[in-house]
Amino acid sequence: MELSKQEQQQYDRHLILDEIGQKGQLKLKQAKVLVIGAGGLGCPILQYLTAAGVGTIGVIDHDTIAQSNLQRQILYNYADVGKLKAEIATKRLSQLNPFITFETHLERLTVDNAISLFSKYDIVVDGSDNFPTRYLVNDAAVLTNKPVVFGSIFKFEGQVSVFNYQNGPTYRCLYPNTPNPNEVPNCSEIGVLGVLPGIIGSFQANEVIKIICGIGNVLSGKLLTYNTLSMMQLMLNFNKNTSINITDLEPNYDAICGITPNNHKSITLEQLQQHPERYNLLDVRETEERALYNIGGQHIPLGELHHRNSEIFQDKPVVVYCKSGVRAKKAINILNQNTIKMPLLFLKGTII
């Protein structure tokens, strides 16, 4: 395999680096990398791996582009809202670098497809935003012997590490116990600084390039944390836990992370507005959010529901709402464990 004259021109700044050069660029061209998620982290990961010349890039994502994504997912624009992320991403990236191959997987990563997908690639990059997927990625990577370049973001802070690199520590070595699903909110609930996924995703792309080219010190057994407000970086060292033995995938990763099936009944804003007198409304967002916009009803923030559930009016079915429905579903789970006897519904759709 050789680089064409056009490729040599495309990758000129790599070729003149002694640490990469022709040999390293050919390694990049031969490499196959699977990126999980084409969202906040996925966008910069995909952009820089494409620009670097990784020969085959797989993208797995079944989600569509929402307007609220545009604040940080800069591969997309306003006209893309409602379209599939993976399709738009690969279409746009092909214009950046026509010399590489994209493989688009318009599906969720599941127990049924993880092993077969990972087997096709050399490196897996985890840009997911939930714990069930992270544990699934870890276990499937161990079983297929693939390194995982991990990243996560929370408000103003991000984390980066490399798991299962040359039989090194895995995600379960660092996080052996799954969190309670109510303990760690996601971006739609708590927010995230728009530039943060760009920084962390770039760090992840950097680790991929280092692994492929065999340069630098890979973040194996190390967790890098970065805070955008203080500009502080911390490095945590951790060891492989030899007592952890992964022999098969878990049958249900949602279940081990404490997530129960969504059997909640829902109602749309249009349905609610047709007969508002039939329901009581409960807003579980924060005070600042409610002050900006609300559709009325009682206000009890999600974090206060456990000790204030007796205050909820129960003479009619209760419609619980937040911004996107995530906190409303959690609120219903909490209320179902207490003394609420009236039917509970969550408001389907986005409240602006």
C-alpha positions as CSV (number, residue, x, y, z in Angstrom):
1,M,0.0,0.0,0.0
2,E,1.2,3.4,-0.9
3,L,0.0,7.0,-0.6
4,S,-1.1,8.7,-3.9
5,K,0.3,12.1,-4.8
6,Q,-3.0,13.6,-3.7
7,E,-2.8,11.9,-0.4
8,Q,0.8,13.0,0.1
9,Q,-0.4,16.6,-0.5
10,Q,-3.4,16.1,1.9
11,Y,-1.2,14.8,4.7
12,D,1.9,16.9,4.1
13,R,2.1,18.2,7.7
14,H,2.0,14.7,9.0
15,L,4.6,13.4,6.6
16,I,7.2,16.0,7.6
17,L,6.8,14.9,11.3
18,D,9.6,12.5,12.1
19,E,7.3,10.7,14.6
20,I,4.7,10.0,11.9
21,G,6.1,10.3,8.4
22,Q,5.3,8.0,5.5
23,K,5.3,4.9,7.8
24,G,2.9,6.4,10.3
25,Q,0.6,7.8,7.7
26,L,0.3,4.4,6.0
27,K,-0.6,2.9,9.4
28,L,-3.4,5.5,9.7
29,K,-4.6,4.6,6.2
30,Q,-4.7,0.9,7.0
31,A,-6.5,1.4,10.3
32,K,-10.2,0.7,11.0
33,V,-11.8,2.7,13.8
34,L,-15.4,2.5,15.1
35,V,-16.8,5.6,16.7
36,I,-19.8,5.1,18.9
37,G,-22.1,8.1,18.8
38,A,-22.1,11.1,16.4
39,G,-23.1,13.6,19.0
40,G,-21.1,16.0,21.2
41,L,-18.0,13.9,21.5
42,G,-18.5,12.1,18.2
43,C,-18.3,15.2,16.1
44,P,-14.8,16.3,17.0
45,I,-13.6,12.7,17.1
46,L,-14.9,12.1,13.6
47,Q,-13.6,15.4,12.2
48,Y,-10.0,14.9,13.4
49,L,-9.8,11.2,12.5
50,T,-11.1,12.0,9.1
51,A,-8.6,14.8,8.7
52,A,-5.8,12.6,9.9
53,G,-6.5,10.0,7.2
54,V,-7.8,7.0,9.2
55,G,-8.5,4.7,6.3
56,T,-11.9,3.2,7.5
57,I,-14.1,4.9,9.9
58,G,-17.3,3.3,11.2
59,V,-20.0,5.4,12.8
60,I,-22.9,3.9,14.8
61,D,-25.7,6.2,15.8
62,H,-29.5,5.9,15.3
63,D,-30.4,9.4,16.6
64,T,-31.6,12.4,14.7
65,I,-30.3,16.0,15.0
66,A,-32.2,18.3,17.4
67,Q,-31.9,22.1,17.4
68,S,-30.5,21.9,21.0
69,N,-27.6,19.8,19.6
70,L,-26.2,22.7,17.5
71,Q,-24.7,24.5,20.5
72,R,-21.9,21.9,20.6
73,Q,-22.3,19.4,17.7
74,I,-20.7,21.6,15.0
75,L,-20.7,19.0,12.2
76,Y,-24.4,20.0,11.8
77,N,-26.4,23.1,10.9
78,Y,-29.9,24.4,11.3
79,A,-31.1,22.8,8.0
80,D,-30.0,19.4,9.3
81,V,-32.5,19.3,12.2
82,G,-34.6,16.1,12.1
83,K,-32.1,14.2,9.9
84,L,-30.0,11.2,11.0
85,K,-26.7,12.2,12.6
86,A,-24.6,9.4,11.2
87,E,-25.8,10.1,7.6
88,I,-25.2,13.8,7.7
89,A,-21.9,13.3,9.5
90,T,-20.4,10.9,6.9
91,K,-21.8,13.0,4.1
92,R,-20.0,16.1,5.4
93,L,-16.8,14.3,6.4
94,S,-16.5,12.8,2.9
95,Q,-16.1,16.4,1.6
96,L,-13.3,16.9,4.0
97,N,-11.4,13.8,3.0
98,P,-12.4,11.8,-0.1
99,F,-9.5,9.3,0.3
100,I,-11.1,7.3,3.2
101,T,-14.0,4.9,3.6
102,F,-17.0,5.5,5.9
103,E,-19.2,2.7,7.2
104,T,-22.5,4.0,8.6
105,H,-24.5,1.9,11.1
106,L,-27.9,3.4,11.6
107,E,-28.7,1.4,14.7
108,R,-28.2,1.3,18.5
109,L,-25.3,-0.6,19.9
110,T,-26.8,-3.6,21.6
111,V,-25.9,-7.0,23.0
112,D,-26.9,-8.5,19.7
113,N,-24.6,-6.5,17.4
114,A,-21.7,-5.3,19.6
115,I,-19.4,-8.4,19.2
116,S,-19.9,-8.6,15.4
117,L,-19.3,-4.9,15.0
118,F,-16.2,-4.6,17.2
119,S,-14.7,-7.6,15.4
120,K,-14.5,-5.6,12.2
121,Y,-12.4,-2.7,13.6
122,D,-9.0,-2.2,15.2
123,I,-10.0,0.5,17.8
124,V,-13.3,1.5,19.4
125,V,-13.9,5.1,20.4
126,D,-16.6,5.6,23.0
127,G,-18.5,8.8,22.5
128,S,-21.7,7.6,24.2
129,D,-23.5,9.5,27.0
130,N,-25.0,6.7,29.2
131,F,-23.7,4.0,31.6
132,P,-25.4,1.0,30.0
133,T,-23.6,1.7,26.7
134,R,-20.3,2.2,28.5
135,Y,-20.4,-1.1,30.3
136,L,-21.5,-2.8,27.1
137,V,-18.7,-1.2,25.1
138,N,-16.2,-2.3,27.8
139,D,-17.3,-5.9,27.9
140,A,-17.6,-6.3,24.1
141,A,-14.1,-4.8,23.7
142,V,-12.6,-7.2,26.3
143,L,-14.2,-10.2,24.5
144,T,-13.0,-9.0,21.1
145,N,-9.6,-7.8,22.4
146,K,-10.1,-4.2,21.2
147,P,-8.7,-1.1,22.9
148,V,-11.4,1.5,23.8
149,V,-10.7,5.3,23.8
150,F,-13.1,6.7,26.4
151,G,-14.4,10.2,26.9
152,S,-17.1,11.7,29.1
153,I,-18.4,15.2,29.8
154,F,-20.3,16.8,32.6
155,K,-21.1,20.5,32.7
156,F,-17.6,22.1,32.6
157,E,-15.5,19.0,33.1
158,G,-14.4,16.1,31.0
159,Q,-12.6,12.8,31.4
160,V,-10.4,10.8,29.0
161,S,-8.8,7.3,29.3
162,V,-7.8,4.3,27.2
163,F,-9.2,0.9,28.3
164,N,-8.2,-2.6,27.5
165,Y,-5.0,-1.4,25.7
166,Q,-2.5,-4.3,25.4
167,N,-4.4,-6.2,28.1
168,G,-4.4,-3.2,30.4
169,P,-7.0,-1.9,32.8
170,T,-10.6,-1.7,31.7
171,Y,-13.6,0.5,32.4
172,R,-14.7,-1.9,35.1
173,C,-11.4,-1.6,36.8
174,L,-12.0,2.1,37.3
175,Y,-15.8,1.9,37.8
176,P,-16.6,-1.6,39.1
177,N,-19.9,-0.6,40.6
178,T,-22.7,0.8,38.3
179,P,-24.3,4.1,39.5
180,N,-27.9,4.7,40.4
181,P,-29.6,6.0,37.3
182,N,-30.8,9.0,39.3
183,E,-27.3,10.0,40.5
184,V,-25.8,11.3,37.3
185,P,-28.0,13.5,35.1
186,N,-27.2,13.9,31.4
187,C,-26.6,17.0,29.2
188,S,-30.3,17.5,28.6
189,E,-30.9,17.8,32.3
190,I,-27.9,19.6,33.7
191,G,-26.4,21.3,30.6
192,V,-22.9,21.3,29.2
193,L,-20.5,24.0,28.0
194,G,-20.5,24.0,24.2
195,V,-16.7,23.9,23.7
196,L,-16.2,21.1,26.3
197,P,-17.0,18.1,24.0
198,G,-14.7,19.7,21.3
199,I,-11.8,19.6,23.8
200,I,-12.5,16.1,25.1
201,G,-13.3,14.7,21.7
202,S,-10.0,16.1,20.4
203,F,-8.2,14.4,23.2
204,Q,-9.8,11.1,22.3
205,A,-8.8,11.5,18.6
206,N,-5.3,12.2,19.8
207,E,-5.2,9.0,21.7
208,V,-6.4,7.1,18.6
209,I,-3.6,8.5,16.5
210,K,-1.0,7.7,19.1
211,I,-2.2,4.1,19.3
212,I,-2.2,3.6,15.6
213,C,1.2,5.2,15.0
214,G,2.8,3.8,18.1
215,I,3.9,7.2,19.4
216,G,3.8,8.9,22.8
217,N,2.4,7.6,26.0
218,V,-1.1,6.1,25.7
219,L,-3.5,6.9,28.5
220,S,-3.8,3.3,29.6
221,G,-4.2,3.0,33.4
222,K,-4.6,6.7,33.6
223,L,-7.7,8.9,33.8
224,L,-7.2,12.5,32.6
225,T,-9.7,15.1,33.9
226,Y,-10.0,18.6,32.5
227,N,-11.9,21.5,33.9
228,T,-12.7,24.3,31.5
229,L,-13.4,26.9,34.2
230,S,-10.1,26.5,36.1
231,M,-8.1,25.1,33.1
232,M,-6.8,22.5,35.5
233,Q,-5.8,19.0,34.5
234,L,-5.5,16.1,36.8
235,M,-4.1,12.6,36.1
236,L,-5.4,9.7,38.2
237,N,-3.5,6.4,37.9
238,F,-5.4,3.1,38.4
239,N,-4.4,-0.6,38.1
240,K,-5.9,-3.6,36.4
241,N,-8.3,-5.5,38.7
242,T,-7.3,-9.1,38.0
243,S,-10.4,-10.4,40.0
244,I,-12.7,-9.1,37.2
245,N,-13.3,-11.9,34.7
246,I,-15.5,-11.1,31.7
247,T,-16.6,-14.2,29.8
248,D,-19.8,-13.1,28.2
249,L,-22.0,-10.1,27.7
250,E,-24.7,-9.2,30.2
251,P,-28.2,-10.0,28.9
252,N,-29.5,-6.6,29.9
253,Y,-27.2,-3.6,30.5
254,D,-30.1,-1.3,31.4
255,A,-31.0,-3.7,34.2
256,I,-27.5,-3.8,35.8
257,C,-27.5,0.0,35.7
258,G,-30.8,0.1,37.6
259,I,-32.8,1.4,34.6
260,T,-36.3,-0.1,34.4
261,P,-38.3,-0.5,31.2
262,N,-40.2,2.7,30.2
263,N,-43.9,1.8,30.8
264,H,-44.9,5.3,31.7
265,K,-48.0,6.7,30.0
266,S,-47.5,10.0,28.1
267,I,-49.5,12.9,26.8
268,T,-48.6,15.5,24.2
269,L,-48.9,19.3,24.8
270,E,-51.6,19.4,22.1
271,Q,-53.6,16.7,23.9
272,L,-53.2,18.5,27.2
273,Q,-54.3,21.9,25.7
274,Q,-57.5,20.3,24.4
275,H,-58.7,19.4,27.9
276,P,-56.5,21.2,30.5
277,E,-59.2,21.0,33.1
278,R,-58.8,17.2,33.4
279,Y,-55.2,17.3,34.7
280,N,-53.0,18.7,37.4
281,L,-49.5,19.8,36.2
282,L,-46.3,19.2,38.0
283,D,-43.1,21.0,36.9
284,V,-40.0,19.2,38.2
285,R,-37.4,21.5,36.6
286,E,-35.1,23.8,38.6
287,T,-36.3,27.3,39.7
288,E,-34.2,29.1,37.1
289,E,-35.7,27.1,34.3
290,R,-39.2,27.7,35.5
291,A,-38.6,31.4,35.7
292,L,-37.5,31.5,32.1
293,Y,-40.6,29.6,30.8
294,N,-43.3,27.3,32.1
295,I,-46.8,26.1,31.3
296,G,-48.2,26.5,34.8
297,G,-49.0,24.0,37.5
298,Q,-47.2,23.1,40.7
299,H,-43.5,23.4,41.0
300,I,-41.4,20.9,42.9
301,P,-37.8,20.3,41.6
302,L,-36.9,16.7,41.1
303,G,-34.3,16.7,43.9
304,E,-37.0,17.7,46.4
305,L,-39.7,15.2,45.4
306,H,-38.8,12.6,48.0
307,H,-39.7,14.8,50.9
308,R,-42.4,17.0,49.3
309,N,-44.5,14.4,47.4
310,S,-47.3,14.9,50.0
311,E,-47.8,18.4,48.6
312,I,-48.9,17.2,45.2
313,F,-52.6,17.7,44.3
314,Q,-54.2,14.3,43.8
315,D,-57.8,15.2,42.8
316,K,-57.0,14.6,39.1
317,P,-54.4,12.7,37.0
318,V,-51.0,14.4,37.3
319,V,-49.0,15.4,34.2
320,V,-45.4,15.7,35.1
321,Y,-43.2,17.8,32.9
322,C,-39.6,19.0,32.5
323,K,-37.6,20.2,29.5
324,S,-37.3,16.9,27.5
325,G,-39.2,14.3,29.5
326,V,-36.1,12.6,31.1
327,R,-36.6,14.1,34.6
328,A,-40.3,13.7,34.3
329,K,-39.9,9.9,33.9
330,K,-37.6,9.8,36.9
331,A,-40.1,11.8,38.9
332,I,-42.8,9.3,38.1
333,N,-40.5,6.5,39.3
334,I,-40.1,8.3,42.6
335,L,-43.7,9.1,43.0
336,N,-44.7,5.5,42.2
337,Q,-42.6,4.4,45.2
338,N,-44.5,6.8,47.5
339,T,-48.2,7.4,48.1
340,I,-49.4,9.0,44.9
341,K,-52.6,7.2,44.0
342,M,-53.7,9.2,41.0
343,P,-52.6,8.3,37.4
344,L,-49.2,9.8,36.5
345,L,-48.3,10.8,32.9
346,F,-45.3,12.6,31.5
347,L,-45.5,15.3,29.0
348,K,-44.1,14.1,25.7
349,G,-42.0,16.5,23.7
350,T,-39.6,19.4,24.4
351,I,-40.6,22.4,26.6
352,I,-38.8,25.5,25.5
